[in-house]
Amino acid sequence: MIPKITTFLMFNGEAEEAIKFYTSIFKDSEILTMVKYDEEGPGEPGTVQHSIFKINGEIFMAIDQSNGVDIEMNPAMSLYVTCDNAMEMETLYSELKSGGAILMPKTEIPPTFREFAWVQDKYGVNFQLALPENQ
């Protein structure tokens, strides 16, 4: 069930919130497993020790870091999403930029993309959204 190479995200206490957000905005998405820390730690009780989830049919894993040192995400690593249509592009763009940042506003990049955008969501995860010319 887990692909040979899987995207793995580490959050600073927001893993559960982020996972629920992603599984709510992408189609064919669900939380497959979520194990949380208890009072014995080493992470804060209630934070995510390990989770496997599916967004848009792809498997991801996530945790909340447990060493007490926040680790920031950066645009050097991003999730590239090919949108099926203009409605999906607009929905994802609107949802993901809310509370986050627009790294590259929606733009046309002929001849390849009818629309393309790069956003960082409120959790610091970076997404490149692409609507191919033929969509």
N, CA, C and O atoms as a printed pandas DataFrame, in Angstrom:
     atom_number atom_name residue_name chain_id  residue_number  x_coord  y_coord  z_coord
0              1         N          MET        A               1    0.814   -1.193    0.000
1              2        CA          MET        A               1    0.000    0.000    0.000
2              3         C          MET        A               1    0.867    1.272    0.000
3              4         O          MET        A               1    0.481    2.275   -0.599
4              5         N          ILE        A               2    2.016    1.241    0.654
5              6        CA          ILE        A               2    2.891    2.412    0.690
6              7         C          ILE        A               2    3.854    2.320   -0.490
7              8         O          ILE        A               2    4.571    1.329   -0.632
8              9         N          PRO        A               3    3.873    3.362   -1.347
9             10        CA          PRO        A               3    4.791    3.351   -2.496
10            11         C          PRO        A               3    6.244    3.291   -2.050
11            12         O          PRO        A               3    6.572    3.597   -0.904
12            13         N          LYS        A               4    7.096    2.896   -2.964
13            14        CA          LYS        A               4    8.525    2.792   -2.658
14            15         C          LYS        A               4    9.102    4.138   -2.233
15            16         O          LYS        A               4    9.938    4.192   -1.330
16            17         N          ILE        A               5    8.669    5.223   -2.871
17            18        CA          ILE        A               5    9.071    6.573   -2.479
18            19         C          ILE        A               5    7.800    7.343   -2.134
19            20         O          ILE        A               5    6.883    7.439   -2.949
20            21         N          THR        A               6    7.755    7.887   -0.922
21            22        CA          THR        A               6    6.563    8.562   -0.418
22            23         C          THR        A               6    6.928    9.942    0.117
23            24         O          THR        A               6    7.924   10.087    0.826
24            25         N          THR        A               7    6.144   10.941   -0.212
25            26        CA          THR        A               7    6.347   12.278    0.350
26            27         C          THR        A               7    6.049   12.232    1.842
27            28         O          THR        A               7    5.002   11.741    2.264
28            29         N          PHE        A               8    6.984   12.752    2.634
29            30        CA          PHE        A               8    6.897   12.720    4.091
30            31         C          PHE        A               8    7.019   14.153    4.600
31            32         O          PHE        A               8    8.014   14.826    4.332
32            33         N          LEU        A               9    6.021   14.616    5.327
33            34        CA          LEU        A               9    5.985   15.994    5.817
34            35         C          LEU        A               9    6.122   16.026    7.341
35            36         O          LEU        A               9    5.492   15.234    8.042
36            37         N          MET        A              10    6.944   16.940    7.844
37            38        CA          MET        A              10    7.089   17.122    9.286
38            39         C          MET        A              10    6.570   18.505    9.663
39            40         O          MET        A              10    7.023   19.521    9.135
40            41         N          PHE        A              11    5.623   18.524   10.575
41            42        CA          PHE        A              11    4.993   19.759   11.010
42            43         C          PHE        A              11    5.412   20.100   12.430
43            44         O          PHE        A              11    5.979   19.277   13.148
44            45         N          ASN        A              12    5.118   21.334   12.813
45            46        CA          ASN        A              12    5.446   21.825   14.148
46            47         C          ASN        A              12    4.171   21.914   14.987
47            48         O          ASN        A              12    3.764   23.000   15.400
48            49         N          GLY        A              13    3.545   20.760   15.233
49            50        CA          GLY        A              13    2.342   20.720   16.055
50            51         C          GLY        A              13    1.043   20.909   15.287
51            52         O          GLY        A              13   -0.023   20.981   15.899
52            53         N          GLU        A              14    1.105   20.992   13.957
53            54        CA          GLU        A              14   -0.097   21.231   13.156
54            55         C          GLU        A              14   -0.395   20.098   12.178
55            56         O          GLU        A              14   -1.190   20.281   11.256
56            57         N          ALA        A              15    0.215   18.949   12.355
57            58        CA          ALA        A              15    0.059   17.859   11.388
58            59         C          ALA        A              15   -1.400   17.439   11.238
59            60         O          ALA        A              15   -1.894   17.331   10.116
60            61         N          GLU        A              16   -2.087   17.203   12.333
61            62        CA          GLU        A              16   -3.480   16.754   12.229
62            63         C          GLU        A              16   -4.337   17.779   11.501
63            64         O          GLU        A              16   -5.117   17.421   10.618
64            65         N          GLU        A              17   -4.201   19.047   11.863
65            66        CA          GLU        A              17   -4.958   20.117   11.209
66            67         C          GLU        A              17   -4.647   20.166    9.712
67            68         O          GLU        A              17   -5.558   20.275    8.892
68            69         N          ALA        A              18   -3.368   20.085    9.357
69            70        CA          ALA        A              18   -2.968   20.136    7.951
70            71         C          ALA        A              18   -3.512   18.934    7.181
71            72         O          ALA        A              18   -4.034   19.090    6.077
72            73         N          ILE        A              19   -3.394   17.749    7.753
73            74        CA          ILE        A              19   -3.884   16.537    7.091
74            75         C          ILE        A              19   -5.387   16.631    6.850
75            76         O          ILE        A              19   -5.865   16.300    5.765
76            77         N          LYS        A              20   -6.125   17.074    7.845
77            78        CA          LYS        A              20   -7.582   17.211    7.683
78            79         C          LYS        A              20   -7.910   18.257    6.616
79            80         O          LYS        A              20   -8.860   18.089    5.851
80            81         N          PHE        A              21   -7.130   19.327    6.566
81            82        CA          PHE        A              21   -7.327   20.360    5.547
82            83         C          PHE        A              21   -7.093   19.783    4.151
83            84         O          PHE        A              21   -7.937   19.940    3.269
84            85         N          TYR        A              22   -5.965   19.123    3.946
85            86        CA          TYR        A              22   -5.646   18.564    2.628
86            87         C          TYR        A              22   -6.676   17.529    2.190
87            88         O          TYR        A              22   -7.096   17.523    1.033
88            89         N          THR        A              23   -7.086   16.656    3.108
89            90        CA          THR        A              23   -8.056   15.624    2.720
90            91         C          THR        A              23   -9.441   16.217    2.483
91            92         O          THR        A              23  -10.304   15.553    1.909
92            93         N          SER        A              24   -9.664   17.454    2.915
93            94        CA          SER        A              24  -10.962   18.093    2.654
94            95         C          SER        A              24  -10.994   18.851    1.324
95            96         O          SER        A              24  -12.073   19.056    0.768
96            97         N          ILE        A              25   -9.841   19.270    0.804
97            98        CA          ILE        A              25   -9.861   20.078   -0.429
98            99         C          ILE        A              25   -9.482   19.307   -1.682
99           100         O          ILE        A              25   -9.808   19.734   -2.790
100          101         N          PHE        A              26   -8.799   18.181   -1.527
101          102        CA          PHE        A              26   -8.431   17.371   -2.690
102          103         C          PHE        A              26   -9.402   16.205   -2.818
103          104         O          PHE        A              26   -9.813   15.609   -1.822
104          105         N          LYS        A              27   -9.761   15.890   -4.057
105          106        CA          LYS        A              27  -10.632   14.735   -4.298
106          107         C          LYS        A              27   -9.866   13.445   -4.015
107          108         O          LYS        A              27   -8.639   13.450   -3.920
108          109         N          ASP        A              28  -10.600   12.345   -3.882
109          110        CA          ASP        A              28  -10.026   11.027   -3.653
110          111         C          ASP        A              28   -9.002   11.069   -2.518
111          112         O          ASP        A              28   -7.855   10.656   -2.686
112          113         N          SER        A              29   -9.437   11.577   -1.356
113          114        CA          SER        A              29   -8.548   11.775   -0.212
114          115         C          SER        A              29   -9.143   11.185    1.054
115          116         O          SER        A              29  -10.357   11.200    1.258
116          117         N          GLU        A              30   -8.264   10.665    1.898
117          118        CA          GLU        A              30   -8.715   10.135    3.185
118          119         C          GLU        A              30   -7.525    9.929    4.110
119          120         O          GLU        A              30   -6.389    9.766    3.664
120          121         N          ILE        A              31   -7.810    9.941    5.404
121          122        CA          ILE        A              31   -6.799    9.623    6.411
122          123         C          ILE        A              31   -6.835    8.113    6.598
123          124         O          ILE        A              31   -7.871    7.550    6.953
124          125         N          LEU        A              32   -5.708    7.461    6.359
125          126        CA          LEU        A              32   -5.643    6.007    6.478
126          127         C          LEU        A              32   -5.266    5.576    7.885
127          128         O          LEU        A              32   -5.866    4.650    8.430
128          129         N          THR        A              33   -4.279    6.236    8.478
129          130        CA          THR        A              33   -3.892    5.965    9.871
130          131         C          THR        A              33   -3.451    7.273   10.517
131          132         O          THR        A              33   -2.941    8.170    9.845
132          133         N          MET        A              34   -3.653    7.369   11.822
133          134        CA          MET        A              34   -3.128    8.508   12.578
134          135         C          MET        A              34   -2.899    8.044   14.020
135          136         O          MET        A              34   -3.842    7.713   14.738
136          137         N          VAL        A              35   -1.643    8.028   14.419
137          138        CA          VAL        A              35   -1.263    7.665   15.777
138          139         C          VAL        A              35   -0.760    8.929   16.455
139          140         O          VAL        A              35    0.063    9.661   15.905
140          141         N          LYS        A              36   -1.269    9.174   17.665
141          142        CA          LYS        A              36   -0.879   10.390   18.391
142          143         C          LYS        A              36   -0.051   10.040   19.626
143          144         O          LYS        A              36   -0.161    8.950   20.188
144          145         N          TYR        A              37    0.782   11.004   20.029
145          146        CA          TYR        A              37    1.546   10.844   21.253
146          147         C          TYR        A              37    0.602   10.900   22.450
147          148         O          TYR        A              37   -0.407   11.604   22.437
148          149         N          ASP        A              38    0.962   10.130   23.495
149          150        CA          ASP        A              38    0.221   10.216   24.750
150          151         C          ASP        A              38    1.095   10.932   25.776
151          152         O          ASP        A              38    2.087   11.565   25.415
152          153         N          GLU        A              39    0.740   10.835   27.024
153          154        CA          GLU        A              39    1.481   11.535   28.080
154          155         C          GLU        A              39    2.918   11.052   28.230
155          156         O          GLU        A              39    3.746   11.751   28.815
156          157         N          GLU        A              40    3.223    9.872   27.710
157          158        CA          GLU        A              40    4.575    9.329   27.811
158          159         C          GLU        A              40    5.519    9.880   26.755
159          160         O          GLU        A              40    6.723    9.629   26.809
160          161         N          GLY        A              41    4.970   10.654   25.762
161          162        CA          GLY        A              41    5.803   11.336   24.776
162          163         C          GLY        A              41    6.459   10.438   23.768
163          164         O          GLY        A              41    5.964    9.342   23.509
164          165         N          PRO        A              42    7.560   10.866   23.190
165          166        CA          PRO        A              42    8.340   12.051   23.525
166          167         C          PRO        A              42    7.722   13.354   23.014
167          168         O          PRO        A              42    8.144   14.431   23.435
168          169         N          GLY        A              43    6.731   13.282   22.116
169          170        CA          GLY        A              43    6.084   14.493   21.623
170          171         C          GLY        A              43    5.010   14.977   22.574
171          172         O          GLY        A              43    4.652   14.292   23.532
172          173         N          GLU        A              44    4.501   16.162   22.300
173          174        CA          GLU        A              44    3.410   16.716   23.103
174          175         C          GLU        A              44    2.191   15.800   22.994
175          176         O          GLU        A              44    1.853   15.359   21.896
176          177         N          PRO        A              45    1.529   15.508   24.112
177          178        CA          PRO        A              45    0.341   14.662   24.046
178          179         C          PRO        A              45   -0.687   15.226   23.049
179          180         O          PRO        A              45   -0.979   16.422   23.041
180          181         N          GLY        A              46   -1.220   14.330   22.214
181          182        CA          GLY        A              46   -2.223   14.730   21.226
182          183         C          GLY        A              46   -1.659   15.114   19.879
183          184         O          GLY        A              46   -2.411   15.230   18.911
184          185         N          THR        A              47   -0.338   15.318   19.786
185          186        CA          THR        A              47    0.243   15.625   18.484
186          187         C          THR        A              47    0.487   14.330   17.726
187          188         O          THR        A              47    0.470   13.245   18.307
188          189         N          VAL        A              48    0.711   14.453   16.432
189          190        CA          VAL        A              48    0.787   13.286   15.555
190          191         C          VAL        A              48    2.170   12.634   15.617
191          192         O          VAL        A              48    3.186   13.248   15.290
192          193         N          GLN        A              49    2.172   11.369   16.049
193          194        CA          GLN        A              49    3.403   10.588   16.054
194          195         C          GLN        A              49    3.678   10.063   14.649
195          196         O          GLN        A              49    4.826   10.036   14.205
196          197         N          HIS        A              50    2.619    9.645   13.951
197          198        CA          HIS        A              50    2.764    9.168   12.574
198          199         C          HIS        A              50    1.389    9.064   11.937
199          200         O          HIS        A              50    0.437    8.597   12.562
200          201         N          SER        A              51    1.293    9.504   10.687
201          202        CA          SER        A              51    0.040    9.389    9.953
202          203         C          SER        A              51    0.322    9.028    8.500
203          204         O          SER        A              51    1.312    9.465    7.915
204          205         N          ILE        A              52   -0.553    8.235    7.942
205          206        CA          ILE        A              52   -0.542    7.924    6.515
206          207         C          ILE        A              52   -1.883    8.400    5.979
207          208         O          ILE        A              52   -2.936    8.091    6.539
208          209         N          PHE        A              53   -1.831    9.155    4.890
209          210        CA          PHE        A              53   -3.065    9.678    4.320
210          211         C          PHE        A              53   -2.937    9.738    2.807
211          212         O          PHE        A              53   -1.842    9.664    2.249
212          213         N          LYS        A              54   -4.068    9.871    2.172
213          214        CA          LYS        A              54   -4.111    9.897    0.716
214          215         C          LYS        A              54   -4.731   11.218    0.296
215          216         O          LYS        A              54   -5.793   11.597    0.790
216          217         N          ILE        A              55   -4.063   11.926   -0.626
217          218        CA          ILE        A              55   -4.671   13.098   -1.251
218          219         C          ILE        A              55   -4.569   12.932   -2.760
219          220         O          ILE        A              55   -3.508   12.657   -3.319
220          221         N          ASN        A              56   -5.709   13.111   -3.382
221          222        CA          ASN        A              56   -5.828   12.951   -4.833
222          223         C          ASN        A              56   -5.262   11.600   -5.302
223          224         O          ASN        A              56   -4.622   11.499   -6.349
224          225         N          GLY        A              57   -5.522   10.569   -4.485
225          226        CA          GLY        A              57   -5.102    9.222   -4.836
226          227         C          GLY        A              57   -3.655    8.884   -4.530
227          228         O          GLY        A              57   -3.241    7.742   -4.731
228          229         N          GLU        A              58   -2.869    9.849   -4.048
229          230        CA          GLU        A              58   -1.449    9.637   -3.752
230          231         C          GLU        A              58   -1.243    9.487   -2.245
231          232         O          GLU        A              58   -1.907   10.155   -1.452
232          233         N          ILE        A              59   -0.326    8.612   -1.858
233          234        CA          ILE        A              59   -0.033    8.361   -0.448
234          235         C          ILE        A              59    1.000    9.363    0.073
235          236         O          ILE        A              59    1.993    9.658   -0.592
236          237         N          PHE        A              60    0.743    9.879    1.278
237          238        CA          PHE        A              60    1.647   10.785    1.986
238          239         C          PHE        A              60    1.792   10.293    3.420
239          240         O          PHE        A              60    0.955    9.540    3.917
240          241         N          MET        A              61    2.848   10.722    4.069
241          242        CA          MET        A              61    3.040   10.475    5.491
242          243         C          MET        A              61    3.341   11.814    6.159
243          244         O          MET        A              61    3.857   12.738    5.529
244          245         N          ALA        A              62    3.008   11.901    7.448
245          246        CA          ALA        A              62    3.310   13.130    8.187
246          247         C          ALA        A              62    3.469   12.824    9.670
247          248         O          ALA        A              62    2.926   11.850   10.193
248          249         N          ILE        A              63    4.229   13.687   10.323
249          250        CA          ILE        A              63    4.418   13.643   11.767
250          251         C          ILE        A              63    4.461   15.079   12.287
251          252         O          ILE        A              63    4.589   16.031   11.517
252          253         N          ASP        A              64    4.352   15.212   13.593
253          254        CA          ASP        A              64    4.716   16.449   14.281
254          255         C          ASP        A              64    6.090   16.207   14.864
255          256         O          ASP        A              64    6.326   15.183   15.504
256          257         N          GLN        A              65    7.006   17.149   14.645
257          258        CA          GLN        A              65    8.346   16.986   15.209
258          259         C          GLN        A              65    8.229   16.916   16.725
259          260         O          GLN        A              65    7.345   17.536   17.317
260          261         N          SER        A              66    9.119   16.163   17.343
261          262        CA          SER        A              66    9.020   15.956   18.793
262          263         C          SER        A              66   10.256   16.414   19.551
263          264         O          SER        A              66   10.373   16.161   20.750
264          265         N          ASN        A              67   11.188   17.091   18.864
265          266        CA          ASN        A              67   12.424   17.489   19.551
266          267         C          ASN        A              67   12.378   18.898   20.126
267          268         O          ASN        A              67   13.362   19.356   20.708
268          269         N          GLY        A              68   11.244   19.600   19.973
269          270        CA          GLY        A              68   11.108   20.927   20.550
270          271         C          GLY        A              68   11.701   22.053   19.735
271          272         O          GLY        A              68   11.643   23.210   20.151
272          273         N          VAL        A              69   12.269   21.742   18.586
273          274        CA          VAL        A              69   12.861   22.769   17.729
274          275         C          VAL        A              69   12.049   22.853   16.439
275          276         O          VAL        A              69   12.006   21.899   15.662
276          277         N          ASP        A              70   11.403   24.005   16.215
277          278        CA          ASP        A              70   10.612   24.168   14.999
278          279         C          ASP        A              70   11.484   24.059   13.764
279          280         O          ASP        A              70   12.579   24.618   13.705
280          281         N          ILE        A              71   10.984   23.334   12.785
281          282        CA          ILE        A              71   11.674   23.181   11.509
282          283         C          ILE        A              71   10.766   23.765   10.440
283          284         O          ILE        A              71    9.640   23.305   10.251
284          285         N          GLU        A              72   11.254   24.767    9.751
285          286        CA          GLU        A              72   10.451   25.452    8.744
286          287         C          GLU        A              72   10.520   24.745    7.397
287          288         O          GLU        A              72   11.550   24.188    7.018
288          289         N          MET        A              73    9.404   24.782    6.687
289          290        CA          MET        A              73    9.367   24.302    5.310
290          291         C          MET        A              73    9.915   25.436    4.437
291          292         O          MET        A              73    9.962   26.584    4.877
292          293         N          ASN        A              74   10.328   25.120    3.205
293          294        CA          ASN        A              74   10.748   26.189    2.301
294          295         C          ASN        A              74   10.420   25.795    0.859
295          296         O          ASN        A              74   10.181   24.621    0.577
296          297         N          PRO        A              75   10.409   26.775   -0.056
297          298        CA          PRO        A              75   10.012   26.505   -1.433
298          299         C          PRO        A              75   10.969   25.629   -2.243
299          300         O          PRO        A              75   10.673   25.297   -3.391
300          301         N          ALA        A              76   12.104   25.251   -1.666
301          302        CA          ALA        A              76   13.007   24.376   -2.404
302          303         C          ALA        A              76   12.367   23.006   -2.649
303          304         O          ALA        A              76   12.782   22.270   -3.544
304          305         N          MET        A              77   11.357   22.674   -1.850
305          306        CA          MET        A              77   10.604   21.430   -2.022
306          307         C          MET        A              77    9.137   21.809   -2.132
307          308         O          MET        A              77    8.605   22.508   -1.269
308          309         N          SER        A              78    8.485   21.353   -3.185
309          310        CA          SER        A              78    7.071   21.683   -3.362
310          311         C          SER        A              78    6.321   20.479   -3.909
311          312         O          SER        A              78    6.915   19.559   -4.472
312          313         N          LEU        A              79    5.014   20.503   -3.735
313          314        CA          LEU        A              79    4.145   19.476   -4.297
314          315         C          LEU        A              79    3.574   20.040   -5.591
315          316         O          LEU        A              79    2.944   21.097   -5.592
316          317         N          TYR        A              80    3.796   19.335   -6.683
317          318        CA          TYR        A              80    3.354   19.773   -8.005
318          319         C          TYR        A              80    2.019   19.098   -8.291
319          320         O          TYR        A              80    1.918   17.871   -8.281
320          321         N          VAL        A              81    0.995   19.909   -8.546
321          322        CA          VAL        A              81   -0.355   19.397   -8.754
322          323         C          VAL        A              81   -0.829   19.766  -10.157
323          324         O          VAL        A              81   -0.919   20.945  -10.498
324          325         N          THR        A              82   -1.129   18.756  -10.964
325          326        CA          THR        A              82   -1.717   18.989  -12.282
326          327         C          THR        A              82   -3.229   18.980  -12.119
327          328         O          THR        A              82   -3.816   17.962  -11.752
328          329         N          CYS        A              83   -3.852   20.110  -12.391
329          330        CA          CYS        A              83   -5.297   20.251  -12.222
330          331         C          CYS        A              83   -6.028   19.737  -13.459
331          332         O          CYS        A              83   -5.530   19.852  -14.579
332          333         N          ASP        A              84   -7.207   19.171  -13.243
333          334        CA          ASP        A              84   -8.001   18.601  -14.335
334          335         C          ASP        A              84   -8.780   19.650  -15.112
335          336         O          ASP        A              84   -9.067   19.471  -16.295
336          337         N          ASN        A              85   -9.126   20.763  -14.431
337          338        CA          ASN        A              85   -9.943   21.789  -15.085
338          339         C          ASN        A              85   -9.791   23.111  -14.339
339          340         O          ASN        A              85   -9.163   23.170  -13.282
340          341         N          ALA        A              86  -10.372   24.170  -14.900
341          342        CA          ALA        A              86  -10.247   25.518  -14.329
342          343         C          ALA        A              86  -10.894   25.609  -12.950
343          344         O          ALA        A              86  -10.408   26.342  -12.088
344          345         N          MET        A              87  -11.980   24.875  -12.733
345          346        CA          MET        A              87  -12.648   24.914  -11.428
346          347         C          MET        A              87  -11.750   24.333  -10.341
347          348         O          MET        A              87  -11.644   24.897   -9.252
348          349         N          GLU        A              88  -11.106   23.205  -10.634
349          350        CA          GLU        A              88  -10.188   22.616   -9.661
350          351         C          GLU        A              88   -9.019   23.562   -9.397
351          352         O          GLU        A              88   -8.610   23.731   -8.248
352          353         N          MET        A              89   -8.485   24.172  -10.433
353          354        CA          MET        A              89   -7.378   25.119  -10.280
354          355         C          MET        A              89   -7.781   26.264   -9.354
355          356         O          MET        A              89   -7.038   26.608   -8.435
356          357         N          GLU        A              90   -8.933   26.846   -9.589
357          358        CA          GLU        A              90   -9.395   27.982   -8.787
358          359         C          GLU        A              90   -9.650   27.574   -7.345
359          360         O          GLU        A              90   -9.283   28.301   -6.421
360          361         N          THR        A              91  -10.274   26.422   -7.141
361          362        CA          THR        A              91  -10.561   25.949   -5.782
362          363         C          THR        A              91   -9.272   25.732   -4.998
363          364         O          THR        A              91   -9.135   26.230   -3.880
364          365         N          LEU        A              92   -8.333   24.997   -5.574
365          366        CA          LEU        A              92   -7.084   24.732   -4.869
366          367         C          LEU        A              92   -6.289   26.005   -4.625
367          368         O          LEU        A              92   -5.736   26.194   -3.542
368          369         N          TYR        A              93   -6.228   26.874   -5.615
369          370        CA          TYR        A              93   -5.512   28.150   -5.470
370          371         C          TYR        A              93   -6.104   28.959   -4.316
371          372         O          TYR        A              93   -5.371   29.462   -3.464
372          373         N          SER        A              94   -7.409   29.081   -4.293
373          374        CA          SER        A              94   -8.086   29.865   -3.249
374          375         C          SER        A              94   -7.881   29.266   -1.866
375          376         O          SER        A              94   -7.563   29.979   -0.914
376          377         N          GLU        A              95   -8.062   27.954   -1.758
377          378        CA          GLU        A              95   -7.938   27.288   -0.454
378          379         C          GLU        A              95   -6.501   27.299    0.058
379          380         O          GLU        A              95   -6.262   27.602    1.227
380          381         N          LEU        A              96   -5.554   26.973   -0.798
381          382        CA          LEU        A              96   -4.168   26.850   -0.358
382          383         C          LEU        A              96   -3.517   28.191   -0.037
383          384         O          LEU        A              96   -2.674   28.258    0.858
384          385         N          LYS        A              97   -3.879   29.247   -0.732
385          386        CA          LYS        A              97   -3.265   30.562   -0.457
386          387         C          LYS        A              97   -3.857   31.226    0.785
387          388         O          LYS        A              97   -3.244   32.128    1.354
388          389         N          SER        A              98   -5.044   30.789    1.208
389          390        CA          SER        A              98   -5.711   31.388    2.363
390          391         C          SER        A              98   -4.868   31.196    3.631
391          392         O          SER        A              98   -4.640   30.067    4.065
392          393         N          GLY        A              99   -4.417   32.284    4.207
393          394        CA          GLY        A              99   -3.572   32.233    5.392
394          395         C          GLY        A              99   -2.114   31.951    5.085
395          396         O          GLY        A              99   -1.281   31.906    5.991
396          397         N          GLY        A             100   -1.800   31.760    3.801
397          398        CA          GLY        A             100   -0.429   31.469    3.395
398          399         C          GLY        A             100    0.147   32.609    2.587
399          400         O          GLY        A             100   -0.030   33.778    2.932
400          401         N          ALA        A             101    0.837   32.272    1.512
401          402        CA          ALA        A             101    1.486   33.289    0.688
402          403         C          ALA        A             101    1.442   32.877   -0.779
403          404         O          ALA        A             101    1.492   31.692   -1.107
404          405         N          ILE        A             102    1.348   33.858   -1.640
405          406        CA          ILE        A             102    1.424   33.622   -3.079
406          407         C          ILE        A             102    2.876   33.828   -3.489
407          408         O          ILE        A             102    3.390   34.944   -3.416
408          409         N          LEU        A             103    3.531   32.772   -3.914
409          410        CA          LEU        A             103    4.919   32.870   -4.353
410          411         C          LEU        A             103    4.999   33.264   -5.824
411          412         O          LEU        A             103    5.949   33.920   -6.253
412          413         N          MET        A             104    3.982   32.851   -6.595
413          414        CA          MET        A             104    3.850   33.236   -7.992
414          415         C          MET        A             104    2.354   33.270   -8.296
415          416         O          MET        A             104    1.694   32.232   -8.259
416          417         N          PRO        A             105    1.810   34.456   -8.597
417          418        CA          PRO        A             105    0.369   34.529   -8.847
418          419         C          PRO        A             105   -0.016   33.736  -10.101
419          420         O          PRO        A             105    0.821   33.434  -10.951
420          421         N          LYS        A             106   -1.307   33.410  -10.187
421          422        CA          LYS        A             106   -1.783   32.686  -11.367
422          423         C          LYS        A             106   -1.407   33.452  -12.624
423          424         O          LYS        A             106   -1.630   34.657  -12.733
424          425         N          THR        A             107   -0.837   32.727  -13.559
425          426        CA          THR        A             107   -0.411   33.332  -14.806
426          427         C          THR        A             107   -0.504   32.305  -15.925
427          428         O          THR        A             107   -0.516   31.100  -15.674
428          429         N          GLU        A             108   -0.568   32.780  -17.142
429          430        CA          GLU        A             108   -0.541   31.911  -18.301
430          431         C          GLU        A             108    0.906   31.763  -18.749
431          432         O          GLU        A             108    1.643   32.747  -18.809
432          433         N          ILE        A             109    1.311   30.542  -19.061
433          434        CA          ILE        A             109    2.667   30.293  -19.552
434          435         C          ILE        A             109    2.535   29.481  -20.846
435          436         O          ILE        A             109    2.644   28.255  -20.838
436          437         N          PRO        A             110    2.297   30.196  -21.966
437          438        CA          PRO        A             110    2.146   29.479  -23.237
438          439         C          PRO        A             110    3.466   28.852  -23.656
439          440         O          PRO        A             110    4.514   29.390  -23.299
440          441         N          PRO        A             111    3.478   27.792  -24.361
441          442        CA          PRO        A             111    2.321   27.033  -24.835
442          443         C          PRO        A             111    1.935   25.918  -23.880
443          444         O          PRO        A             111    1.022   25.151  -24.187
444          445         N          THR        A             112    2.592   25.798  -22.735
445          446        CA          THR        A             112    2.401   24.648  -21.865
446          447         C          THR        A             112    1.214   24.767  -20.907
447          448         O          THR        A             112    0.433   23.826  -20.759
448          449         N          PHE        A             113    1.082   25.931  -20.255
449          450        CA          PHE        A             113    0.076   26.056  -19.196
450          451         C          PHE        A             113   -0.938   27.149  -19.487
451          452         O          PHE        A             113   -0.588   28.284  -19.811
452          453         N          ARG        A             114   -2.196   26.775  -19.361
453          454        CA          ARG        A             114   -3.267   27.767  -19.442
454          455         C          ARG        A             114   -3.237   28.642  -18.185
455          456         O          ARG        A             114   -3.476   29.849  -18.244
456          457         N          GLU        A             115   -2.935   27.997  -17.036
457          458        CA          GLU        A             115   -2.720   28.718  -15.779
458          459         C          GLU        A             115   -1.666   27.976  -14.979
459          460         O          GLU        A             115   -1.578   26.749  -15.014
460          461         N          PHE        A             116   -0.865   28.756  -14.252
461          462        CA          PHE        A             116    0.151   28.192  -13.373
462          463         C          PHE        A             116    0.276   29.116  -12.172
463          464         O          PHE        A             116    0.222   30.337  -12.317
464          465         N          ALA        A             117    0.442   28.541  -10.994
465          466        CA          ALA        A             117    0.630   29.336   -9.777
466          467         C          ALA        A             117    1.480   28.550   -8.790
467          468         O          ALA        A             117    1.537   27.321   -8.829
468          469         N          TRP        A             118    2.138   29.292   -7.903
469          470        CA          TRP        A             118    2.945   28.685   -6.848
470          471         C          TRP        A             118    2.531   29.348   -5.547
471          472         O          TRP        A             118    2.651   30.564   -5.397
472          473         N          VAL        A             119    2.039   28.541   -4.596
473          474        CA          VAL        A             119    1.581   29.079   -3.324
474          475         C          VAL        A             119    2.189   28.307   -2.166
475          476         O          VAL        A             119    2.549   27.136   -2.288
476          477         N          GLN        A             120    2.291   28.997   -1.044
477          478        CA          GLN        A             120    2.712   28.373    0.204
478          479         C          GLN        A             120    1.503   28.427    1.127
479          480         O          GLN        A             120    0.968   29.507    1.375
480          481         N          ASP        A             121    1.068   27.287    1.636
481          482        CA          ASP        A             121   -0.127   27.296    2.481
482          483         C          ASP        A             121    0.205   27.767    3.895
483          484         O          ASP        A             121    1.360   28.055    4.210
484          485         N          LYS        A             122   -0.813   27.840    4.736
485          486        CA          LYS        A             122   -0.636   28.356    6.098
486          487         C          LYS        A             122    0.237   27.460    6.969
487          488         O          LYS        A             122    0.647   27.873    8.054
488          489         N          TYR        A             123    0.526   26.248    6.519
489          490        CA          TYR        A             123    1.401   25.340    7.259
490          491         C          TYR        A             123    2.845   25.396    6.756
491          492         O          TYR        A             123    3.724   24.737    7.313
492          493         N          GLY        A             124    3.089   26.180    5.706
493          494        CA          GLY        A             124    4.430   26.312    5.146
494          495         C          GLY        A             124    4.723   25.352    4.008
495          496         O          GLY        A             124    5.823   25.366    3.455
496          497         N          VAL        A             125    3.738   24.505    3.643
497          498        CA          VAL        A             125    3.938   23.560    2.547
498          499         C          VAL        A             125    3.727   24.299    1.226
499          500         O          VAL        A             125    2.793   25.090    1.094
500          501         N          ASN        A             126    4.586   24.040    0.264
501          502        CA          ASN        A             126    4.570   24.740   -1.020
502          503         C          ASN        A             126    3.936   23.876   -2.098
503          504         O          ASN        A             126    4.214   22.681   -2.205
504          505         N          PHE        A             127    3.073   24.506   -2.899
505          506        CA          PHE        A             127    2.359   23.828   -3.978
506          507         C          PHE        A             127    2.548   24.583   -5.279
507          508         O          PHE        A             127    2.382   25.802   -5.334
508          509         N          GLN        A             128    2.895   23.848   -6.325
509          510        CA          GLN        A             128    2.863   24.390   -7.685
510          511         C          GLN        A             128    1.584   23.833   -8.307
511          512         O          GLN        A             128    1.392   22.619   -8.376
512          513         N          LEU        A             129    0.726   24.725   -8.752
513          514        CA          LEU        A             129   -0.548   24.330   -9.350
514          515         C          LEU        A             129   -0.485   24.596  -10.843
515          516         O          LEU        A             129   -0.185   25.709  -11.272
516          517         N          ALA        A             130   -0.765   23.577  -11.623
517          518        CA          ALA        A             130   -0.651   23.706  -13.075
518          519         C          ALA        A             130   -1.929   23.243  -13.762
519          520         O          ALA        A             130   -2.436   22.154  -13.494
520          521         N          LEU        A             131   -2.435   24.078  -14.641
521          522        CA          LEU        A             131   -3.562   23.717  -15.510
522          523         C          LEU        A             131   -3.012   23.676  -16.931
523          524         O          LEU        A             131   -2.788   24.722  -17.540
524          525         N          PRO        A             132   -2.791   22.474  -17.461
525          526        CA          PRO        A             132   -2.214   22.359  -18.802
526          527         C          PRO        A             132   -3.074   23.042  -19.849
527          528         O          PRO        A             132   -4.284   23.189  -19.681
528          529         N          GLU        A             133   -2.448   23.447  -20.908
529          530        CA          GLU        A             133   -3.115   24.155  -22.016
530          531         C          GLU        A             133   -4.266   23.345  -22.574
531          532         O          GLU        A             133   -5.284   23.910  -22.973
532          533         N          ASN        A             134   -4.124   22.038  -22.609
533          534        CA          ASN        A             134   -5.163   21.197  -23.220
534          535         C          ASN        A             134   -6.304   20.847  -22.258
535          536         O          ASN        A             134   -7.162   20.040  -22.615
536          537         N          GLN        A             135   -6.343   21.415  -21.075
537          538        CA          GLN        A             135   -7.419   21.128  -20.104
538          539         C          GLN        A             135   -8.519   22.156  -20.191
539          540         O          GLN        A             135   -9.501   22.074  -19.452
